[in-house]
């Protein structure tokens, strides 16, 4: 009997659907005992977001400041797992506050230590630096990262900005303004995610995860786009400055958070298209200098 734990935090419900889809082959196998643990913070984050709350969580999210979480069930803490499927959301290019809070808790040390882990993210499209942050925390907890799946909204960046904003603040997964595609990871891709579970399950039964990431990549598990990774890195540098400034000036927090909101709007709708054109022109030069190296890093583990 193999013990497998599915860990997730899902605010909108999308990541829970992904977790259920990937876990389906494990549920159908009589030789696997599957447990689910939904991370829950003592302070909840209701969905849909209110605009003021959405931007106010930015500094603590980016600086990875943990909050108190509810403990896993006793039987989960007592059981030794052969594999953990770790699902997380990306907030502000960083693992969400509930995800980060779990990874910095004593519960994570208990569950993740010396345990094979597959990370699974569901995001708009910028997940690369968040994955680096998750990897660092997994390493601190003694986990063994054996695979990564990054599911994204595969529409153009400027289109997905419009659709995700509509979803975040309406709470309804719909075609924004009646003309845009549905937001988030495509329903077809979520339903088809069980193929990743089949690949992972076969390696679990073999007791050997070597080479599994290459098999997952062949199935389309990671959508690497150099421009988005480049924007992710640039935005991380600016987010560090903004989050530090806000946290160091608590009396001016509301004013600074409001300024940050307008900075984000300006960066997304005006700066990012300019940066995209510049990097498109430099693509032949950048390919050999940076892109191949970064592709290997973010498609690997």
C-alpha positions as CSV (number, residue, x, y, z in Angstrom):
1,X,0.0,0.0,0.0
2,X,1.4,3.4,-1.1
3,X,0.4,6.5,1.0
4,X,-0.1,9.6,-1.1
5,X,-1.1,13.1,0.3
6,X,-2.7,15.8,-1.8
7,X,-2.0,19.3,-0.4
8,X,-3.7,22.3,-1.8
9,X,-5.1,25.8,-1.2
10,X,-7.8,26.9,-3.7
11,X,-9.5,30.3,-3.4
12,X,-11.7,30.2,-6.5
13,X,-12.0,26.4,-6.7
14,X,-9.9,26.0,-9.9
15,X,-6.9,24.5,-8.1
16,X,-9.1,22.1,-6.3
17,X,-10.5,20.9,-9.6
18,X,-6.9,20.5,-10.9
19,X,-6.0,18.5,-7.7
20,X,-9.0,16.2,-8.1
21,X,-8.2,15.6,-11.8
22,X,-4.6,14.7,-11.2
23,X,-5.5,12.5,-8.2
24,X,-8.1,10.5,-10.2
25,X,-5.8,7.7,-11.2
26,X,-4.7,7.3,-7.5
27,X,-8.3,7.1,-6.4
28,X,-9.0,4.3,-8.8
29,X,-6.0,2.2,-7.6
30,X,-6.6,-0.2,-4.8
31,X,-3.0,-0.2,-3.8
32,X,-2.9,3.5,-3.0
33,X,-4.3,5.2,0.1
34,X,-5.0,8.9,-0.8
35,X,-5.5,11.7,1.7
36,X,-6.4,15.3,1.0
37,X,-5.3,18.3,3.1
38,X,-6.7,21.7,2.3
39,X,-4.6,24.5,3.8
40,X,-6.8,26.9,5.8
41,X,-5.5,30.1,7.4
42,X,-7.2,31.3,10.6
43,X,-7.7,34.6,8.7
44,X,-9.6,33.7,5.6
45,X,-9.4,35.3,2.1
46,X,-12.9,35.5,0.7
47,X,-13.6,35.1,-3.0
48,X,-14.3,37.2,-5.0
49,X,-11.8,39.8,-4.0
50,X,-12.7,43.3,-3.0
51,X,-10.4,45.8,-4.7
52,X,-9.0,47.3,-1.5
53,X,-8.3,43.9,0.1
54,X,-6.7,42.5,-3.1
55,X,-4.0,45.2,-3.2
56,X,-3.6,45.4,0.6
57,X,-2.4,41.8,0.8
58,X,0.5,42.6,-1.6
59,X,3.3,43.5,0.7
60,X,2.8,40.5,3.1
61,X,2.4,38.2,0.2
62,X,5.5,39.2,-1.6
63,X,7.7,39.4,1.5
64,X,6.4,35.9,2.3
65,X,5.2,36.8,5.8
66,X,3.3,33.7,7.2
67,X,0.0,33.7,9.0
68,X,-1.5,31.2,11.5
69,X,-3.0,28.1,9.8
70,X,-5.4,25.4,11.0
71,X,-3.5,22.1,11.6
72,X,-3.9,19.1,9.4
73,X,-6.0,16.2,10.8
74,X,-4.1,14.1,13.3
75,X,-4.1,11.0,11.1
76,X,-2.3,13.0,8.3
77,X,0.4,14.2,10.7
78,X,0.9,10.6,12.0
79,X,1.1,8.9,8.6
80,X,4.3,8.5,6.6
81,X,3.8,9.4,2.9
82,X,5.5,7.9,-0.1
83,X,4.6,10.9,-2.2
84,X,3.0,14.4,-1.8
85,X,1.2,16.2,-4.6
86,X,1.7,19.9,-3.6
87,X,-0.7,22.3,-5.3
88,X,-0.3,26.1,-4.9
89,X,-1.6,29.4,-6.2
90,X,0.5,32.3,-7.3
91,X,-0.2,35.7,-5.8
92,X,1.9,38.7,-6.8
93,X,4.6,36.4,-8.4
94,X,4.9,34.6,-5.1
95,X,3.2,31.5,-3.5
96,X,0.0,32.6,-1.9
97,X,-0.1,33.6,1.8
98,X,-1.8,30.3,2.8
99,X,0.7,28.3,0.8
100,X,3.6,30.2,2.2
101,X,2.2,29.9,5.7
102,X,2.0,26.1,5.5
103,X,5.6,25.9,4.0
104,X,6.9,27.9,6.9
105,X,5.0,25.9,9.6
106,X,6.1,23.0,11.8
107,X,3.5,20.9,10.0
108,X,5.4,21.2,6.8
109,X,8.6,20.0,8.5
110,X,6.7,16.9,9.7
111,X,5.0,16.1,6.4
112,X,7.6,17.1,3.8
113,X,10.9,15.8,5.4
114,X,12.6,13.2,3.2
115,X,9.4,12.8,1.2
116,X,9.2,12.9,-2.7
117,X,7.1,16.0,-3.7
118,X,5.6,17.0,-7.1
119,X,4.7,20.7,-7.2
120,X,1.6,21.7,-9.2
121,X,0.7,25.3,-9.8
122,X,-2.4,26.9,-11.4
123,X,-1.8,30.5,-12.4
124,X,-2.5,33.1,-15.0
125,X,0.9,32.7,-16.6
126,X,3.7,34.1,-14.5
127,X,4.7,31.2,-12.2
128,X,8.5,30.9,-12.7
129,X,9.9,33.0,-9.8
130,X,7.1,31.7,-7.5
131,X,8.3,28.1,-8.2
132,X,11.9,29.2,-7.3
133,X,10.5,30.4,-3.9
134,X,8.5,27.2,-3.4
135,X,11.6,25.1,-4.2
136,X,13.7,27.0,-1.6
137,X,11.1,26.4,1.1
138,X,10.8,22.7,0.1
139,X,14.6,22.4,0.4
140,X,14.4,24.0,3.9
141,X,11.9,21.4,4.9
142,X,14.0,18.5,3.6
143,X,11.6,17.5,0.8
144,X,12.7,15.8,-2.4
145,X,11.4,17.6,-5.4
146,X,10.8,15.0,-8.1
147,X,8.5,16.8,-10.5
148,X,6.8,20.0,-11.5
149,X,3.6,20.8,-13.4
150,X,2.7,24.4,-14.2
151,X,-0.8,24.9,-15.6
152,X,-1.6,28.3,-17.0
153,X,-4.0,30.4,-18.9
154,X,-2.5,30.0,-22.4
155,X,-4.1,33.0,-24.0
156,X,-2.1,36.1,-24.9
157,X,-0.8,38.0,-21.9
158,X,-2.9,41.2,-22.5
159,X,-6.0,39.1,-23.0
160,X,-5.6,37.1,-19.8
161,X,-5.1,40.3,-17.8
162,X,-8.6,41.5,-18.8
163,X,-10.2,38.1,-18.2
164,X,-8.5,37.4,-14.8
165,X,-9.4,40.8,-13.4
166,X,-13.1,40.3,-14.3
167,X,-13.0,36.8,-12.6
168,X,-11.2,38.0,-9.5
169,X,-13.6,40.8,-8.7
170,X,-16.8,39.3,-10.0
171,X,-16.3,35.7,-8.7
172,X,-17.8,34.4,-12.0
173,X,-15.8,32.5,-14.5
174,X,-17.4,34.0,-17.6
175,X,-16.5,35.6,-21.0
176,X,-15.6,39.1,-19.9
177,X,-17.8,41.7,-21.7
178,X,-19.2,38.9,-23.8
179,X,-16.3,38.8,-26.2
180,X,-13.2,37.5,-24.3
181,X,-12.4,33.9,-23.7
182,X,-13.0,32.2,-20.4
183,X,-10.4,33.1,-17.8
184,X,-7.9,30.7,-16.1
185,X,-6.7,27.3,-17.0
186,X,-8.9,25.8,-19.8
187,X,-11.6,23.4,-18.6
188,X,-10.4,20.9,-21.1
189,X,-6.8,21.1,-19.8
190,X,-8.1,20.6,-16.2
191,X,-10.1,17.5,-17.2
192,X,-7.1,16.2,-19.1
193,X,-4.7,16.7,-16.2
194,X,-5.4,13.1,-15.1
195,X,-2.7,12.1,-17.6
196,X,-0.1,13.6,-15.4
197,X,-1.5,11.6,-12.5
198,X,-1.1,8.4,-14.5
199,X,2.5,9.2,-15.2
200,X,3.3,10.0,-11.6
201,X,1.4,6.9,-10.3
202,X,3.4,4.6,-12.6
203,X,6.7,6.0,-11.3
204,X,5.4,5.7,-7.7
205,X,4.7,2.0,-8.2
206,X,8.1,1.5,-9.7
207,X,9.7,3.3,-6.8
208,X,11.9,5.4,-9.1
209,X,11.1,9.0,-10.1
210,X,14.3,9.5,-12.1
211,X,13.4,10.9,-15.5
212,X,9.8,11.5,-14.6
213,X,10.0,15.3,-15.3
214,X,11.0,14.6,-18.9
215,X,7.9,12.4,-19.3
216,X,5.7,15.1,-17.8
217,X,7.2,17.7,-20.1
218,X,6.5,15.5,-23.1
219,X,2.8,15.6,-22.0
220,X,2.8,19.4,-21.9
221,X,3.2,19.9,-18.1
222,X,5.1,23.1,-18.3
223,X,4.3,26.1,-20.5
224,X,7.6,28.0,-20.8
225,X,7.5,31.5,-22.4
226,X,10.7,33.5,-22.2
227,X,9.0,36.9,-22.4
228,X,6.9,36.0,-19.3
229,X,9.8,34.8,-17.4
230,X,11.7,37.9,-18.2
231,X,8.8,40.1,-17.1
232,X,8.5,37.9,-13.9
233,X,12.1,38.7,-13.0
234,X,11.8,42.5,-13.7
235,X,8.5,42.7,-11.8
236,X,10.0,40.8,-8.8
237,X,12.7,43.5,-8.5
238,X,10.1,46.3,-8.6
239,X,7.7,44.4,-6.2
240,X,10.6,44.1,-3.7
241,X,11.0,47.8,-3.7
242,X,7.3,48.5,-3.3
243,X,6.6,45.9,-0.7
244,X,9.6,47.1,1.4
245,X,8.5,50.7,1.1
246,X,5.0,49.9,2.2
247,X,6.0,47.8,5.2
248,X,8.5,50.3,6.4
249,X,5.9,53.1,6.4
250,X,2.8,51.7,8.2
251,X,1.3,55.1,8.7
252,X,1.3,55.8,5.0
253,X,0.2,52.3,4.1
254,X,-3.1,53.1,2.5
255,X,-1.6,55.9,0.3
256,X,1.3,53.7,-0.7
257,X,-0.9,50.7,-1.5
258,X,-3.0,53.0,-3.7
259,X,0.1,54.3,-5.5
260,X,1.2,50.7,-6.0
261,X,-2.2,49.8,-7.6
262,X,-1.8,52.5,-10.2
263,X,1.8,51.5,-10.8
264,X,0.7,47.9,-11.5
265,X,-2.0,49.2,-14.0
266,X,0.6,51.3,-15.8
267,X,3.2,48.5,-15.9
268,X,0.8,45.9,-17.2
269,X,-0.9,48.1,-19.9
270,X,1.9,50.4,-20.9
271,X,5.3,49.1,-19.9
272,X,4.9,45.4,-20.7
273,X,4.0,45.9,-24.4
274,X,7.1,48.1,-24.8
275,X,9.4,45.5,-23.1
276,X,7.9,42.8,-25.2
277,X,8.8,44.6,-28.5
278,X,12.3,45.2,-27.3
279,X,12.9,41.6,-26.3
280,X,11.3,40.4,-29.5
281,X,13.9,42.4,-31.5
282,X,16.7,41.1,-29.3
283,X,15.4,37.5,-29.4
284,X,18.2,36.1,-31.7
285,X,20.9,37.5,-29.4
286,X,19.2,36.5,-26.2
287,X,18.4,32.9,-27.3
288,X,21.8,31.5,-27.0
289,X,22.9,33.8,-24.1
290,X,19.9,33.3,-21.8
291,X,16.8,31.6,-23.1
292,X,18.2,28.1,-23.5
293,X,19.6,28.2,-20.0
294,X,16.4,29.5,-18.4
295,X,14.3,27.0,-20.3
296,X,16.3,24.2,-18.9
297,X,16.0,25.6,-15.4
298,X,12.3,26.2,-15.4
299,X,11.3,23.1,-17.2
300,X,13.5,21.0,-14.9
301,X,13.3,20.5,-11.2
